[in-house]
Amino acid sequence: MKTQSELYRDPNASIEERVEDLISRMTLAEKAAQVQAVSLRDSTAAEEGGIVQAVRDGISEGIGQIENTFDPRTPIESVREVNDLQRILLEETRLGVPALIGSECAHGHAGQESTILPVPIAMASSWNVELVEKAFDVAGREARARGAHEAHTPVLDLGRDPRWGRIEETLGEDTHLVTQMGLAAVSGLQGGRDGDPGSTHVISAPKHFAGYGQVVGGRNFAATPIDSLTMADEVYPPFKAVVQEAKARGMMASHCEVDGVPAHGNRRLLTDLLREKWGFNGYVVSDYNDVPRLEFFQRVAETVEDACDMALTAGMDMDLPVGAGYANLIKAIEIRPELEKELDVSVRRILSLKFELGLFENPFVDEQAVQEIVDCAEHRKVAEDIALESIVMLRNEGGILPLKKAALRKVAVVGPNADSKQVGNYTVGRSEISSFLDGIKGAAGDDLEISHARGCSIAELGWDGSQTTLSQKTLAEEEDSIEKAVALASAADVAVVCVGGTTETSREAFYVDGIKGDRATLDLLGNQLELVKRVVETGTPTVVVLQGGRPYSIPEIAGMSVALLNTFYLGQANGDALAKVLFGDCSPSGRLPVTIARSVGQLPMYYSQKRISFYKDYLDEEPGPLYPFGFGLSYTEFEYSELRLKSVQVPMSETVELSLKIRNKGACDGQEVVQVYLRDRVASVVRPDKLLVFFKKVFLEVGAETTIKIVLCPEKHMSFSGRTGERIVEKGWFDLEIGGSSVDISLRSSFELV
C-alpha cells in the first residue's frame, strides 16, 4: 500500500486524488514544463539509443508532450526512441511524469512503413461512413502501437476553396458530410465513442477550431471573414458533434481569428463555447507556433509574455511544437502572479489524461506488438477497400468503361502521373506503393501489351533564397516526349492518360515566410492539357485519370475524353484500386465531396450558397459548375421510387419519418449513395438554398431492391441561428429532394412543421 506521501503513484487512488497530490508537489518550473512540448524533428546530434542530447537537456523538469518522433523512423526505431524518452522522464526527473507523444494521422499514421490510406478528401469521396471509421481505426491502432497517445486529426475545416493547398486534408465542402465523416474519424482513432482510447488507440484532436479553411483567396494563413451565423450554422457543427457524440479528448485551435480575436487567445471560443456550452472534457493544443504568433504576427499582444497570458487565460493547454511561447510562462507569471491559477487548470487537464491513459503505470511500448500491427494484412485490406470506393467516375461516353480485355490487344498508359507513387502530404512514402502503371500491368497480366511514356512533366518547385519558385517546361522543351506518348497512343486500342498535380504543387504553405502551396488557378500545370489533346486527336479512345490533392477546372478535358476518372491520392493501394475499376472488377462508387468549378473565376462554388436575389452567372463563362457536389457515375443504373412520408403535417416536437425504395436496374452489382436535401421555404433569416441532411451508401446486386428509412429531427436538421444568434426551429413548409447528387433529383416531396 502506498503511503499518503506517494498518493499520485497509487493506481488504486482516484485520478482526481492522484492529480491533486502530484500538482501539489510540483514547482512552478515543473508545472510550466507540462504545458510545453519538445520536437525531435529539428534535432541532429544523437547519442546511443537514438536519444538526442538536446532533447534530454530540454526535459530535465519533465515535459508535457513530445512531437515528431516517428518521421523518418521505422516502427522499431520509433518504439525504442519513445521507450528511451519515457525511461529518461521516469528515472531522471524528480517526479517521474511520463510524456504524451503527439502524432499526425491524416490518412494513416505518419511514420515509416505505416499503412498509407487515401487522403481525407478521397476518403470523403467514398461517402462510406463505416469504411472511413475502419480506416481511422487502422491509423489509431498503428499510432498507438508505435508509442503515440494523441493525433492532430481529423481536419474538420470546410473545403470550399480548391485554391487552398490544404483542401486535400479536408472531408469536403458540406457541413453534414464533414460532420459524419468527422464523427467516423474521431471514433476510429479513439476506438469508439466513449472518449476512452484505452491501450490500443489514441486521443483525437480535431482541427482547426475554428474557421481556418475559409481563408480569403484560398491563401494559407490569410484572414477568415466569416459572419457569426455562418460560423454557428456551418463551421461549428462538426466540432460540436465530435465533442458531444464522439467524445473527442483533444482539440487543436485554428491559426485564424474570429470577429477579430485570434483563436489561440479567444476565451469565448476555447472556454465559454467549447467547454462550458458543449461540455468538452479534454485538452486544447496549439497549432504550431501560434502562441508566440499572437505577438509577432497578429499583434494582439505587446510582448511574448502577454501572448502567454492571453493564450493560457483563453484555455490553451499545450503549446506545440516546442513551447516557444510557454517557454516564457514563468516570466509571465512573475508579471501577473494570478496567472498561475490558470496554469494549474491546464496542468490538471494534461495530468488527468496521462493518468487515464495508464502512462504512470506503463508508458512503454511493445516491440513485438508493433511488428504485428503496423501494415498488417487486415490493415492493407482496409486501405484497398477505401481506395476502391474513393474513385469517382465523372464521364463514360458509350460505356467504354469497364475495359474489356477480350476486345483489346494494346493499352497505352501515358502522362506524368502514370508511373508516379504520390500519396499526399502528412505521410511518409514507401516503396510498396503501386503506381497506376503497376496496377494496370498487374491486372493485364499476359493478356494485354502495356506501353508507357511519361509524355510531359507537371512542374518543378525550387527556392530562390527567399521564396518558393515554380518552373514549367515549355512546349518546345517537351515536344519529343509528347510525340513519343502520342505514337504509343496511336498504336494502342485504348489510351489511359494520367494527369493532375503533385504533392509539391498542392500542399500546406507552411508557417515559414516564402513557402507556398496554394494556387491562383485550377488549370493543369505544364503541358498536360496539350498532351491530352494530342492523344485524343489520334482517334484512340482516351480515358483520362485525374490525380492530385485538389479538384481541377478541366472543361476542355471533360468535353474531349470518352471517360474521366477523378482520383484524389489513393494511398498505397493506388494503382491496384484504379486497375480494378478500369477492368470492371469493381464498379466505381465514389461521389464528389466538393463542387468542381469550370474556372477559378467562379469561386466560391459550393452548392449550398445562400440565394439572396437573382442568380447571376458570368458573361464569359458557362453557367453552373463543371461537376456538382455529390456527383459520380456507376457501371450500373439505379431507380428510385415510392417515396412515402408518415405525415405531411409534423408537430415540431416530433420527427419527420419517410421511406423510399431503390432498385439496381442495371447489368452489374453496384453501390449507390442516396442523398437527401432539404430546403426551408421561408425563414426569419436568409438560409442556404438547400442542405444535405442525410446520405446512405447501399450495395445492390443486379435486380435487387431495398427500402431506405429516414428519420429527420427538427432540432438537428431544421434548426438554425436566428437574428439574435439563438438556435431556433421555425414552423413552416420544407421541401425534400432525393437522388444521386445535389442536382440529380429523382424524388420530391414536402412537409410542414406545425
N, C-alpha and C positions, 0 to 999 in steps of 0.2 A: 504494500500500500504506500502510495506516495505521501510525503508529508505536505502540510499546507504550504510550505515554502516552495514546493515543486509542483504546485497545482496545474500549471499550464502544460506540464509534461504528462499529466494523468489522463489516459484515454477514457477513463470512466467518468470523469467530470464533464459537465455540460460545456458546450462550445462557448457559451456566454461567460461562464466562470473561467475557462481557460484564457479567453481573450482578455478579460479584465485583469487577471493575475499577471499575464505577460506584459500588457501595456503599462501596468503599474511599476514594472521593473526596468522599463526602457528609459534610456537617456534621451534627450532631445535629438541628438545626432542619430541614435538608433531608430527613433520614430521617423525622422526625416528620410532615412535610408529606405524605409518600407514603401514610400510613395515615389521612389525613383527606380530607374532601370539601368542596366548596362547592356551594351551591344557587342557581340563578338565579330560583327561584320568588318569593322574597321581595324581590328586588332591584327597585328602581324607577327610580333615576337612571341613564338610559342615555346613552351618547355615540355618536358616529358609528360605524356598522358594527354597532350592536346590542350592543356590549360594555359591560358595566356597570362603572363605575369601582370600585365597592365590591368587585366580584369580582376585578378586576385587582389591586387592592391586596392582596387575600387570597391571591393565588397567587405572590407575589414569591419565595418559597422553593421554588416548584413546588407541585404538588398531586397527590394520588393519583387522585381521581375527581371528576367534575363531574356534579351531579344537576339534573334538572328543566330541561333545555334545550329541550324540544320542545313544551310546552304553555304559552302558546297560540300557537305559531309554525307557519307554513306550512312545507312541505318545503324550499323555497328559503331561507326565513329561518333555518331550523334549520341547514342546511348552512353558510350564511355565518357564523352565530354560532359553530358548532363550529370552523370553519376559523380564524376570528379568535382564538378562545381558544387553539387549538393553536399558532397562529403566535406569540402572546404568550409561551407557555411555551417554545417553541423559541428565540425570538430575545431575550427579555427576562429570562430566568432564567439563572443561572450555568451550569448543566449541561444545560439544554435537554431536560428529561424531559417527554414528552407525557403527557396525562391519559387515563385511561379515562373514557368517557362512559356513565353509567348510564341506564337507561330502564325503563319499565313496558310489558309486552306481554301482559297477562292475556287479552285477546281481540282481538288486533290491537295494533299499536304505538300508544301513547298520544300522538298528535300530530295536529295539524290535517290533514285530508284523507287520513289513513291509512285503509286498508281496515278496516272495523269488522266483526268476527266475532261470532258468538253468545258470550254469557258462558260461562265454563268449565262451569258446571253444565248448560247447554244443550248444549254440545259433548259432554259426557259422556253426555247423553241419546241421542246418536246411536249409541252403542256401536260406533262405526266407528273403529277404531284408525288405519287407514291415512288416513282422511279427517282425523282430528284432527292427525296428523303434517303433512299438507299445510297445514292451517290455521295451525299454528305455524311452518311454513316460510315462509308469507306474512308473518307477524309478524316473524320473524327477518330476512328479506331487506329489508323496509321499514325496520326499525330501523337496520340497518347502512347502508343507502343514505342515511339521514338523518344518520349520524355516530355512532350508538350502538355500543358494544362489549359491553355487558352488559345483561341483562334480569332484573329481580327477579321471575322467573316460572319455573315454574308454582307455584301453591299446592298442596301435597300434604297439607294437613290433611284429616282425615276429616270430611265434612259430616254430622254426626249430630244436630245440634240446629238445626231450622229457625228458631228464635227469633233465632239469631245473625245479625247483619246482613251478615256476610261469607260466608254459605253460598253465595251466587251465584258466588264466586270458586273454590269447591272443585270437585272432579271426582267427587263422590259420597260415599256413606257406607261403601262396601266397600273393604277393603284391596286385593283383587286388581284390582278395576276401577280404583281410583285409581293403582295401580302401573302397569297397562298404559297408561292414559291419560297418566300422568306420563312414562313412557318415550317415548311418542309426542311429547309436548310438548317435552321436552328435545332429542330427536333432530331435531325440526323446527327449533327455534330455533338449534341449533348446526350444522345442515346435515349431520347424520349421527351415527354412534355412535363416532367415533374421538377425540372430545374436541377437535377442531380446527375452529373456525368459519371458518377461512380469511379471505378478504377479503369474503365475501358474507353471513355470518351473525354471530351474537352469542354470547357466553358466557351460558349459562343458570345462574341462581342460584335453585334451588328454595327454597321457604319453606313453613312456618316451622318450623325444626328445633329442637325437635320437641314436638308435643302441643298446640300452640296452639288448634286447633279444638275441643278438648274442654273448653271453658270452662264453669264452673258457671252454670247458668241461662241459657246462651246469651248471656251478657253479655261484651262485648269487654273484654279485659284482666283478667277475673276469674281466680280460681285454677283450676288444672287438676289435680285429684286423680286421677291415673291410676296404677294399680299397675304394678310393673315388668314383670310377664308380659304385660300388655296393651300396654305400650309396645313390648316386644320383638317381639310376635307380630302386632300390628295397626297400630301407629303408625310404627315404624321401617321396615318393609319397603319402602314406596315410595321413601323416601330412599336406602336401601341399594341398591335396584335402579338408580336413576338415576345413582348414583355408579359402580357396578360394571359395569353393562350399557350405559348411555348416555354414560358418562364426563362427567357434568356438571362444569364447571370452576369453578362458583361455588356458594355455599350461604349462605342467609340464616338467621340464628338466630331463635329464637322469642322472643316477648315473655314467655313463661311460665317457670315453674320446674319442674324435675324432681326429685322427692324433696327439695324444699326448697331446691335450688340453682338460681338463675336461669340460663337457658341462656347468656346473654351472659358469665357468669363461671364456666362449668362446663367445666373442662378434661377431665373424664371423658367428657363428651359431644362437645366440639368437637375434641379431640385424640386421646384414647385410643380412642374408638369410631370417629369419623368418619375420621380419618387413619390411625391405626395398625392398626385392625382391618379397616376397609373399604377402605383404600388410596386415600382421596380425594387428588387432586392438583390443587388449585386454591386459591382464596382464599375466606375466610369474611367476609361483610359483616354489619354490624349492621342490625337493623331500626331505623327512625328513632328517634333519641334514646335508645336503650336502654342505651347505655354509662353516661351520667350517671344514668339511672334506677336503676342498682344502688345509688346513694347516696340519692337523694331520694324514691324510692318503695319499692323493695324492701328498703332499709335493711340490706343485707348489707355495705355499705362505709361507713366513717365519714366519708370525705371523697371529693371527686371524683377526687383523685389516687389514692386507694385503689381507686376504681372502675376507673380506667385500668389500674392494675397488675393487678387481678383479671381484667379482660377480655383484656388483651394476653397474660397468662400462660395464660389458658384457650385461646387460639388465635383470638381475634377480630382479624382482619387489618385491616379497614376500618371506620371509624366514620362512619356516614351519619346525616343528610344533610349536616351542616355541621361535623362533627368537634367537636361540643360537649363531648364527653368527652375525646377525644385532644388537644384544644387545650391540655390541662393535662399532656400527656405529659412534656414537658421537666422540669417541676417534679417529676413523679412519679419520673423517673429521678434527679433530684438527691437525692430522699429515699432511693431504693434504686437505686444505680448498676447493679446486676446486671440490672435490667430492660432495659437497652439491648441485651442479647443477645437477648431476646425480640423487641424491636423489629426487630433485624436479620433475624430469621427471617421476620417478616411482610413486611418491605420486599423481601426476596428473592423471596417469592411474587408480590408485586404487580409487581415489575420483570420477573420471568420472563414473566408474562402479557403485559406490554406488548411485550417483545421477540418473543414468539411471534406476536402479532397484527401484527407488522411496523410498529408505530407509530413506531419510531425512524427507519425509512426513509421512511415516508409516512403521517402521521397525518391527512391531508386527505381531504375528500370531494368527489366529482364532482357539480357542479350539474346537468349534463345527465343523468347516470345516475339521479339521484333522481326526476326528472320522468318518466322512462321506467318506473321500477319501482313507485313508490307508487300504489296503487289502479289498477293496470293491468287490462286486460280479463281476463287469466288469474286475477288475484287476486280480482276481483269474482265470477268464476265459482265459485271455491272457497268464497267467502262464501255464495253462494246454495246451493250443494250441501250444505254442512253445516247451513245453516239448515233446509233441507227435511228432512234426516234427524234434526233435533233436536226436531221436533214430535211430541208423544205424544198419541195418541187414547185417552182414558180411558173413553168411553162412546159408543155409536152404536146406540141403540134403533131397531129397524125398518129399519136400514140407510139412515137419512135421508142420511147422507154416503156417497159424494160427492154434492153438489148437482147436479141435472140441469137444465141451463139450459133445455132444451126444455119442461120441466114448470113453469117459473117465469116470472112477469112482474115481480114486485116483491120486492126484498130490503131489509129494514131493517137497517142497521148502527148499533148504538147502544152506549152505555156510555162511561165516562171514558177507556178505553184504545183506543177505536175510531180516533181520529184523532191519537193521541199518537205521538211518534217517540223513544221511550225505547230506549236501547241498553245501559244498565247503567253501573256505575261503572268507574273506571280507563280512561276513554277520553275522547275529545273529540267532541262531537256535530257533525253536519254536515247540510246542507240536503237532500242527496240521499237520505236515508233514507226508505223507503216505509212509511207507516203502514198499518194493517190496512185502513182505508177506501181509501187509494190503491190498494193491491193488489187489493182486490175490485172497485173501479171499473175498473181496468185490465183485469182478467180478464173482466168482464162486457161491456165494450165497449158496442155499441148494442143488445145482445140483451136487457138487463135494465134496469129502472129501480131505481136505488140511492138510498135515502133515508137520512138521517143525523140523529141528535140525540145530544147528549152524555148526557142523562139525569140524571146526578149527578156530583159531584166525588168525589175519594178523600179527601184530607186535605191540609192546608197546614202546613208547618213554619215556625216563627218562632224568635225569640231574645229572651228577656226580660232580657238583660243578664248572665245567669249560666248559662243552660242552654237547650237546645233545647226548644221547645214544639210541641205537636201540636194542631191545631184541626180539628174536623169539623163540617160543616154539619148542622143539624137537619133532620128530615124536612119540617117546615113550610117551611123556607127553600128546599127543593128540590122542593116538591110540583109546581109548574108545569112545571119542567124534566123531571121524571119523567113527568108526564102527556103531555108532547109526545112523548117517546120511546115511550110506550105507544100513543099514537094512530098513530104510524108503524108500529109492530109489528102493530097490529090490521088495518091496511090492506095488509099485506105477505103474501106466500106463505110466507116464512120470515124469522125474525129471528136475526141474529148479534149476541150481546151480549158486548161485550169489557170485561172487568173484571179486577181484580187489584191490583197495587201500583205503586209508583213508585220511582225511584232515590233519592228523598228518604226514603221510609218503609222502605226496606230498603237499608242501606248500612253501610259501616265506621263505627263510632263512634270517631272519630279521637282522637289522643293529647292533645287539649286538654280540660281539665275542662269538663263540661257538654254537650259534643257527643254526641248519641245517634244510634243507628241500629238498635238491637236491639228486639225486640218481646216483650211479655209474653203476647200472644195470637197466634193464627194465623188469626183471623177476617178477613174483608174489611172494610176501614175504610169509614167513611161510610155512605151509604145504598145501597151496591151490592147487598146481598142483597135489599133491598126492590125495587130496580129489576128484578132478575131475576125475583122473584116476580110482580110486576105484568105483566111481559111474558109470562111463562108462562101467567098467568091469562087472557090474551086468547085462548088456544087456538091461536095461531100456533105452528107447530113452532119450537122455540128451540134454537139452537146456542150454547153458552157457550164463549167463548175466554178462558182464564186467562193473564194475563201478569204476571210480576213476578220479583223476584230470589230468591224463596223459595217452597217449596210451602205452600199454604194448606189449612187444615182447612175443607172446604166440604161437609159431609154433606148439607145441605138442597139445595144446588145439584146435587150429584151425583145426588140422587134425583128432582129435578123436570125437569131438562133432558133433551131427547131425544138430544143429542150434547154431548160435552165434550172440549175440546182443551186440553192444557197446553203453553204456550209460554213457557219462560223467555226472557229477552231474546234476540232472534234476530239482532241486528246490523243492518247496513244493508239486507239483503235481506228484512227483517221482513215487510212486507205482501205482497210478491210471493210469498214462500215459503208464507205462510198461504193465499193465494188458490189456488195450485196444488194444495194439499192439499184445500181445500174443494171445488173443482170437479173433482177427480179426475185432474188431470194427473200426480199423484204419489200413491202410496199411503203413508199415514203409517207410518213405520218406527222412530220413537223409542221408547225404553223408559225407565222411571223409573230414575235412578241413586240415588234415595233412596226411603225409605218415606214415604208420606203418612198422617199420623195423623188420626183422626177429630176429636180435640180436643187442645188443648195439654196437658191433664192426663194424656194417655197417654205423654208424653215421659219418657225416651228411647224411641224407637220404631224402632230399626234391626233388620233381620231376623236378624242373626247373634248376638243376645244369648245369654249363657250360660243354660242351664236347670239350676238347682241344686236345684229342688224342684217341688212342684205349681205349675202356671202359674195365676196369679190375675189375673182381669180386675177391672174396677171395677163397683161396684153401679149406678152411674148412667151407664154408657157401654156401648155395644155392644162385643163382643169383637173383637180384631184390628184391623188398620189399615184405613183407608178404601181405599187402594190399595197393594199390596205392591211391594217392591223388584223391579225388572226387568220390571214390568208395562207393557203397551202393546198396543193393538189395531191391526188392519190391515184393509184393504178386501178382503183375500183370506183363505184358510184354509190352514193347513199341517198336514201329517200326519207324525208321527214313527213310525219302525218299525225293525225288525231291529237292535236293539242287540246287539252281539257283543263279548265280551271275549276277548282272545287266551288268557288263562289266569285261572282263578279264584284259584289259589294263586300268589302272586308273591313271589319272593325279594326281600329288602329292597335288594339291590344292583342290581336290575333295574327296568325301568319298567313301568307299567300301561298296556297298549295296548287301545283299544276303538274301535269304529266304529258308526255308525248311519246310517240313511237318513232324508231329509226330502223331502217332496213338496209342491208347491203344488197343492192340490186345489180352489182357488177359481176365481173368474171373472176375475181380473186379475193382472198381474205384481205382484210384491212382494218385500219383504225380511223375513226372519225373523232374530231373534237367538237362536241356540242357546245355552242356558245349562246348565252342568254344576255341580252342587252335590255336596259330599262331607261325609259325617257319620262321625266317628270314634266307633265304638260304645263302646269302653272305653279310657280313658287314665289316666295317673297323676296328672293334674291336670284340673280341670273345663275343658272345652273349649266353644267356641261350638256352638250346636245344629247348625248346618251352615254351610258356607262355599262361596262361589263359587270354583271352581278353573280354570274355562275358559269362554270365550264366543267365538262367531264369528258375524259378520253375513254372511248369504248372500242373494244375489239369485236368485230363481227365476221364470222365465216360467210362464205358465199351463200346468199339467200336467207341468212339469219336475220331475225328481228328482235329488238329488245325495247322495253319500256323504261324511260328515264323519268324519275320522280324528283321534283324540285320543290324546296321549301324556302321561301324568302321571308325574312323577318323585317318588318318596318323599321325597327330601331337600328338594325345593322345595315340594311340595303337601301333604305329610303330616307335616312336621316341626313342632315347637313347642318352647316353652321349658319345661323340666322344673322340678321343685321347687327345684332349686338354681340355676336360671337358665340352665343349659346347653341348647344346641339339641340335640334328640333326635328320633329316629324310633322308634316302638314297633311291635312285631308285633301283629297282631290284625285284626279284621274292620272293613271300611269299607263304607258304603252310598253308592251313586250315585243321584242324582236328576237327570233331564234333561228340560228342557221350555222353555217360552216365558217363564217368570218364576220367581220364588222359590217360588210356590205352584202354578203351573200346570204340573204334572209329568206328562209323557207316558210316560216310560220309567224303569224302576228296575232296579238290579242291585246285586250286592255282590261284593267280593273280599277275600281275606285276604293280608296281608303275613306272610311266613314267614321 
